[in-house]
Amino acid sequence: MGQPVVHFEIGCRDREKTQQFFSTLFGWQMTPMPPAAMINTGSQSGIQGHMTELGHEPFHYTIFYVQVDDVQKYLDHATSLGGKMLVPPVDIPTGTFAWFADPEGNTIGLWKPKV
């Protein structure tokens, strides 16, 4: 069985303006958690996400996260298949994430929740 897509992220320069846009467009509820906002899509079957105002490049991006059991192992495997590491594993209070680019340059996130 494959690894599930579990989260998405939207990067922006103006979080309040972007929150208002998606909230109005899709009816998503936003919970501020500076410098981000958690996104509740209101769906039991869909994934949830967050919006981030990083304050540096990349300003505009969308990314999805795939849940894995070992972030570094999958990052190494992606690299061996022609991908490129963009962000090495980073520990945050809720788990560990990393970003890589596939051979076409698409950015994908890896995620391991804290147990």
LUMROKOL-278097 format. One line per 2 residues: number of its first residue (from 1); their letters; for each residue x, y, z of N, C-alpha, C, CB. Coordinates in nm, 2 decimals, always signed. Atoms other than C-alpha are relative to their C-alpha. Glycine has a CB too. Example, Ala and Ser with C-alpha at 12.3 -4.5 7.8 and 13.67 -1.06 7.14 Angstrom:
// residues 2
1 = AS = +0.09 -0.12 +0.00 +1.23 -0.45 +0.78 +0.09 +0.12 +0.00 -0.10 +0.00 +0.12; -0.09 -0.11 +0.00 +1.37 -0.11 +0.71 -0.08 +0.11 +0.08 +0.04 +0.05 -0.14
This chain:
// residues 115
1 = MG = +0.08 -0.12 +0.00 +0.00 +0.00 +0.00 +0.09 +0.12 +0.00 -0.10 +0.00 +0.12; -0.07 -0.12 +0.01 +0.12 +0.35 -0.08 -0.01 +0.09 +0.12 -0.04 +0.08 -0.12
3 = QP = +0.00 -0.10 -0.11 +0.19 +0.64 +0.15 -0.11 +0.11 -0.03 +0.14 +0.07 +0.01; +0.12 -0.09 +0.03 -0.11 +0.88 +0.20 +0.05 +0.14 +0.00 -0.10 -0.02 +0.11
5 = VV = -0.02 -0.15 +0.00 -0.12 +1.25 +0.12 -0.09 +0.04 +0.12 -0.06 +0.07 -0.13; +0.07 -0.03 -0.13 -0.21 +1.40 +0.46 -0.01 +0.15 +0.03 +0.08 -0.06 +0.11
7 = HF = +0.01 -0.14 -0.04 -0.17 +1.77 +0.45 +0.04 +0.09 -0.12 +0.10 +0.04 +0.12; -0.04 -0.09 +0.10 -0.14 +2.07 +0.22 +0.04 +0.14 +0.06 -0.11 +0.02 -0.11
9 = EI = -0.04 -0.13 -0.05 +0.02 +2.42 +0.25 +0.00 +0.10 -0.11 +0.15 -0.01 +0.06; +0.01 -0.11 +0.10 -0.03 +2.75 +0.07 +0.09 +0.11 +0.05 -0.14 +0.05 -0.02
11 = GC = -0.09 -0.10 -0.03 +0.25 +3.00 +0.08 -0.05 +0.14 -0.06 +0.14 -0.03 -0.04; +0.04 -0.13 +0.05 +0.18 +3.37 +0.05 +0.08 +0.12 +0.06 -0.15 +0.02 +0.03
13 = RD = -0.06 -0.12 -0.05 +0.30 +3.73 +0.11 -0.09 +0.06 +0.10 +0.04 +0.10 -0.11; +0.10 -0.07 -0.08 -0.02 +3.86 +0.27 -0.10 -0.11 +0.05 -0.07 +0.11 -0.07
15 = RE = +0.08 +0.11 -0.05 -0.17 +3.59 +0.49 -0.15 +0.04 +0.02 +0.06 -0.05 +0.14; +0.14 -0.04 -0.02 -0.48 +3.79 +0.59 -0.08 +0.01 -0.13 +0.00 +0.13 +0.08
17 = KT = +0.07 -0.01 +0.13 -0.57 +3.87 +0.23 -0.02 -0.13 -0.06 +0.09 +0.09 -0.09; +0.01 +0.13 +0.06 -0.50 +3.52 +0.12 -0.10 -0.09 +0.08 +0.13 -0.07 -0.01
19 = QQ = +0.10 +0.07 -0.08 -0.71 +3.37 +0.41 -0.14 +0.05 -0.04 +0.03 +0.03 +0.15; +0.13 -0.05 +0.03 -1.00 +3.60 +0.32 -0.04 -0.06 -0.14 +0.00 +0.15 -0.01
21 = FF = +0.03 +0.05 +0.14 -0.98 +3.49 -0.05 -0.05 -0.15 +0.01 +0.13 +0.00 -0.09; +0.04 +0.14 -0.01 -0.99 +3.11 +0.03 -0.12 -0.02 +0.09 +0.12 -0.08 +0.04
23 = ST = +0.12 +0.01 -0.09 -1.24 +3.15 +0.31 -0.13 +0.04 -0.08 +0.02 +0.09 +0.12; +0.12 -0.05 +0.08 -1.48 +3.34 +0.08 -0.02 -0.10 -0.12 +0.02 +0.14 -0.05
25 = LF = +0.01 +0.09 +0.12 -1.41 +3.11 -0.22 -0.06 -0.13 +0.03 +0.13 -0.01 -0.07; +0.03 +0.14 -0.03 -1.44 +2.77 -0.06 -0.07 -0.02 +0.14 +0.13 -0.08 +0.01
27 = GW = +0.06 +0.02 -0.13 -1.59 +2.84 +0.29 +0.09 -0.06 +0.10 -0.12 -0.08 -0.02; -0.10 +0.06 -0.09 -1.27 +2.72 +0.46 +0.00 +0.09 +0.13 +0.14 -0.01 -0.06
29 = QM = -0.02 -0.07 -0.13 -1.23 +2.82 +0.83 +0.15 +0.01 +0.03 -0.08 -0.07 +0.12; -0.14 -0.03 -0.03 -0.90 +2.97 +0.93 +0.02 +0.02 +0.15 +0.06 +0.12 -0.08
31 = TP = -0.04 -0.02 -0.14 -0.74 +2.95 +1.28 +0.14 +0.06 +0.00 -0.01 -0.13 +0.08; -0.13 -0.06 +0.00 -0.45 +3.19 +1.32 +0.10 -0.07 +0.09 -0.01 +0.15 +0.03
33 = MP = -0.11 +0.05 -0.08 -0.12 +3.04 +1.44 +0.13 +0.06 -0.06 +0.00 -0.16 +0.00; -0.11 -0.07 +0.06 +0.14 +3.30 +1.34 +0.13 -0.07 +0.01 +0.01 +0.14 +0.06
35 = PA = +0.02 -0.07 +0.13 +0.32 +3.30 +1.11 -0.09 -0.08 -0.10 +0.13 +0.02 -0.07; +0.08 +0.08 +0.08 +0.07 +3.05 +0.98 -0.15 +0.01 +0.04 +0.04 -0.15 +0.00
37 = AM = +0.14 +0.02 -0.04 -0.31 +2.98 +0.99 -0.03 -0.14 -0.04 -0.09 +0.11 -0.07; +0.05 +0.14 +0.03 -0.45 +2.63 +1.01 -0.13 +0.01 -0.08 -0.03 -0.08 +0.13
39 = IN = +0.12 +0.00 +0.09 -0.71 +2.56 +0.74 -0.08 -0.12 +0.03 +0.05 +0.00 -0.15; +0.10 +0.10 -0.02 -1.02 +2.36 +0.82 -0.09 +0.00 -0.12 -0.08 +0.01 +0.13
41 = TG = +0.08 +0.00 +0.12 -1.17 +2.26 +0.49 -0.15 -0.04 +0.02 +0.06 -0.10 -0.10; +0.14 +0.03 -0.03 -1.49 +2.14 +0.66 -0.03 -0.14 -0.06 -0.09 +0.10 -0.06
43 = SQ = +0.02 +0.13 +0.06 -1.45 +1.79 +0.51 +0.05 -0.11 +0.09 +0.06 -0.01 -0.14; -0.04 +0.12 -0.08 -1.44 +1.46 +0.69 +0.09 -0.09 -0.09 -0.12 -0.08 +0.05
45 = SG = -0.08 +0.09 +0.09 -1.29 +1.28 +0.38 +0.12 +0.07 -0.06 -0.09 -0.05 -0.10; -0.12 -0.07 +0.06 -1.05 +1.55 +0.26 +0.10 +0.03 +0.10 -0.05 +0.13 -0.06
47 = IQ = -0.11 -0.03 -0.09 -0.72 +1.66 +0.40 -0.01 +0.15 +0.05 +0.13 -0.02 -0.07; +0.00 -0.14 -0.05 -0.67 +1.98 +0.61 +0.14 +0.06 -0.04 -0.02 +0.00 +0.16
49 = GH = -0.12 -0.07 +0.04 -0.39 +2.23 +0.56 +0.04 +0.12 +0.09 +0.00 +0.03 -0.14; -0.04 -0.13 -0.06 -0.22 +2.55 +0.66 +0.05 +0.10 -0.10 +0.10 -0.02 +0.11
51 = MT = -0.04 -0.10 +0.08 -0.13 +2.88 +0.51 +0.12 +0.07 +0.07 -0.11 +0.10 -0.04; -0.11 -0.06 -0.07 +0.21 +3.04 +0.58 +0.05 +0.12 -0.08 +0.11 -0.10 +0.00
53 = EL = -0.07 -0.12 +0.04 +0.36 +3.38 +0.54 +0.14 +0.00 +0.05 -0.08 +0.14 +0.05; -0.14 +0.03 -0.04 +0.73 +3.29 +0.55 +0.08 +0.13 +0.02 +0.07 -0.08 -0.10
55 = GH = -0.08 -0.12 -0.01 +0.87 +3.65 +0.50 +0.12 -0.01 -0.08 +0.03 +0.02 +0.15; -0.11 +0.02 +0.09 +1.12 +3.52 +0.25 -0.04 -0.10 -0.11 +0.13 -0.05 +0.07
57 = EP = +0.03 +0.09 +0.11 +1.14 +3.32 -0.07 -0.01 -0.14 +0.05 +0.11 +0.01 -0.11; +0.10 -0.03 +0.10 +0.95 +3.12 -0.17 -0.12 +0.07 +0.06 -0.04 -0.13 -0.07
59 = FH = +0.12 -0.07 -0.05 +0.66 +3.36 -0.13 -0.13 -0.07 -0.04 +0.00 +0.14 -0.04; +0.12 +0.06 +0.06 +0.41 +3.19 -0.35 +0.02 -0.15 -0.03 -0.05 +0.08 -0.12
61 = YT = -0.02 +0.14 +0.03 +0.38 +2.81 -0.35 -0.13 -0.08 +0.05 +0.13 -0.05 +0.06; +0.09 +0.10 -0.06 +0.14 +2.52 -0.29 +0.08 -0.13 +0.00 -0.13 -0.01 -0.09
63 = IF = -0.07 +0.13 -0.02 +0.26 +2.19 -0.16 -0.09 -0.10 +0.07 +0.13 +0.03 +0.08; +0.07 +0.11 -0.08 +0.12 +1.86 -0.04 +0.11 -0.08 +0.07 -0.09 -0.08 -0.10
65 = YV = -0.09 +0.08 -0.08 +0.27 +1.64 +0.22 -0.04 -0.15 +0.00 +0.01 +0.05 +0.14; +0.02 +0.15 -0.01 +0.31 +1.26 +0.21 +0.05 -0.05 +0.13 +0.06 -0.07 -0.13
67 = QV = -0.04 +0.05 -0.13 +0.32 +1.08 +0.54 +0.09 -0.12 -0.02 -0.12 -0.04 +0.09; -0.10 +0.11 +0.01 +0.62 +0.85 +0.58 +0.04 -0.04 +0.14 +0.12 +0.03 -0.09
69 = DD = -0.04 +0.05 -0.13 +0.77 +0.64 +0.86 +0.15 +0.05 +0.03 +0.00 -0.15 +0.01; -0.14 -0.04 -0.01 +1.13 +0.78 +0.80 +0.03 +0.11 -0.10 +0.10 -0.12 -0.01
71 = VQ = -0.02 -0.11 +0.09 +1.17 +1.12 +0.65 +0.13 +0.00 -0.08 -0.01 +0.14 +0.07; -0.13 +0.00 +0.06 +1.54 +1.09 +0.58 +0.01 -0.11 -0.10 +0.12 -0.01 +0.10
73 = KY = +0.00 +0.11 +0.09 +1.50 +0.75 +0.42 -0.07 +0.03 -0.13 -0.06 -0.13 +0.06; +0.07 -0.04 +0.12 +1.24 +0.88 +0.17 +0.07 +0.11 -0.07 -0.14 +0.04 +0.04
75 = LD = -0.07 -0.11 +0.06 +1.44 +1.20 +0.11 +0.12 -0.06 -0.08 +0.05 +0.10 +0.10; -0.11 +0.06 +0.07 +1.75 +0.98 +0.02 -0.05 -0.08 -0.12 +0.07 -0.09 +0.10
77 = HA = +0.06 +0.08 +0.11 +1.53 +0.75 -0.20 -0.04 +0.10 -0.11 -0.12 -0.08 +0.05; +0.04 -0.10 +0.10 +1.39 +1.06 -0.38 +0.12 +0.05 -0.08 -0.08 +0.11 +0.06
79 = TS = -0.12 -0.04 +0.06 +1.74 +1.18 -0.44 +0.06 -0.10 -0.09 +0.10 +0.04 +0.10; -0.05 +0.11 +0.08 +1.85 +0.84 -0.57 -0.07 -0.02 -0.13 +0.01 -0.13 +0.08
81 = LG = +0.08 +0.02 +0.12 +1.57 +0.85 -0.82 +0.00 +0.13 -0.09 -0.15 -0.02 +0.04; -0.01 -0.12 +0.08 +1.67 +1.19 -0.96 -0.06 +0.13 +0.05 -0.06 -0.02 -0.14
83 = GK = +0.06 -0.11 -0.07 +1.50 +1.42 -0.72 +0.11 +0.08 +0.07 -0.10 -0.04 +0.11; -0.10 -0.09 -0.07 +1.67 +1.70 -0.52 -0.06 +0.05 +0.13 +0.03 +0.13 -0.09
85 = ML = +0.04 -0.05 -0.13 +1.66 +1.78 -0.15 -0.01 +0.15 -0.01 +0.09 -0.05 +0.11; +0.02 -0.14 -0.01 +1.52 +2.13 -0.10 +0.01 +0.05 +0.15 -0.13 +0.05 -0.06
87 = VP = +0.00 -0.03 -0.14 +1.47 +2.14 +0.28 +0.03 -0.13 +0.07 -0.13 +0.07 +0.05; -0.03 +0.12 -0.07 +1.64 +1.88 +0.50 -0.10 -0.02 +0.11 +0.14 +0.00 +0.06
89 = PV = +0.10 +0.02 -0.10 +1.44 +1.72 +0.78 +0.01 +0.10 +0.11 +0.03 -0.14 +0.07; +0.02 -0.11 -0.10 +1.31 +1.98 +1.03 -0.09 -0.06 +0.10 -0.04 +0.13 -0.06
91 = DI = +0.09 +0.04 -0.11 +1.17 +1.88 +1.37 -0.08 +0.12 +0.05 +0.08 -0.06 +0.12; +0.09 -0.10 -0.06 +0.87 +2.08 +1.49 -0.08 -0.07 +0.11 -0.09 +0.07 -0.11
93 = PT = +0.07 +0.07 -0.11 +0.65 +2.02 +1.79 -0.09 -0.12 -0.03 -0.08 +0.10 +0.08; +0.09 +0.11 +0.04 +0.41 +1.80 +1.60 +0.06 -0.11 -0.09 -0.12 +0.06 -0.07
95 = GT = -0.07 +0.10 +0.09 +0.66 +1.60 +1.39 +0.12 +0.05 -0.07 -0.10 -0.06 -0.10; -0.12 -0.03 +0.08 +0.93 +1.61 +1.13 -0.05 +0.02 -0.15 +0.11 -0.10 +0.01
97 = FA = +0.03 -0.02 +0.14 +0.90 +1.75 +0.77 +0.13 +0.02 -0.08 -0.10 +0.11 -0.02; -0.11 -0.04 +0.09 +1.13 +1.79 +0.47 -0.07 +0.03 -0.14 +0.11 -0.12 -0.02
99 = WF = +0.04 -0.03 +0.13 +1.09 +1.92 +0.11 +0.10 -0.06 -0.10 -0.03 +0.15 -0.02; -0.08 +0.04 +0.11 +1.22 +1.77 -0.21 -0.06 +0.04 -0.13 +0.03 -0.15 +0.00
101 = AD = +0.06 -0.02 +0.13 +1.18 +1.84 -0.58 +0.01 -0.12 -0.08 +0.08 +0.12 -0.07; -0.01 +0.11 +0.09 +1.10 +1.57 -0.83 +0.08 +0.04 -0.12 -0.15 -0.05 -0.04
103 = PE = -0.08 -0.03 +0.11 +1.29 +1.54 -1.15 -0.05 +0.12 -0.09 +0.02 -0.12 -0.09; +0.06 -0.10 +0.08 +1.05 +1.79 -1.31 +0.00 +0.14 +0.07 -0.14 -0.03 -0.04
105 = GN = -0.01 -0.12 -0.08 +1.10 +2.05 -1.03 -0.12 +0.03 +0.09 +0.02 +0.11 -0.10; +0.12 -0.02 -0.09 +0.77 +2.00 -0.85 +0.05 -0.02 +0.15 -0.11 -0.10 -0.03
107 = TI = -0.03 +0.01 -0.14 +0.80 +2.05 -0.47 -0.10 -0.09 +0.07 +0.01 +0.14 +0.06; +0.08 +0.09 -0.07 +0.67 +1.77 -0.25 +0.05 +0.00 +0.15 +0.00 -0.14 -0.06
109 = GL = -0.04 +0.01 -0.14 +0.67 +1.76 +0.13 -0.01 -0.14 +0.05 -0.08 +0.09 +0.09; +0.01 +0.12 -0.08 +0.74 +1.46 +0.35 -0.03 +0.03 +0.14 +0.14 -0.08 -0.01
111 = WK = +0.05 -0.03 -0.13 +0.58 +1.43 +0.69 +0.00 -0.12 +0.09 -0.14 +0.07 +0.00; +0.02 +0.11 -0.09 +0.62 +1.21 +0.99 -0.05 +0.06 +0.13 +0.14 -0.07 +0.03
113 = PK = +0.06 -0.06 -0.13 +0.39 +1.29 +1.29 +0.08 -0.05 +0.12 -0.15 -0.03 +0.01; -0.06 +0.04 -0.13 +0.53 +1.29 +1.64 -0.09 -0.11 +0.06 +0.03 +0.12 +0.09
115 = V = +0.09 +0.11 -0.06 +0.41 +0.97 +1.81 -0.01 +0.03 +0.15 +0.07 -0.14 -0.02
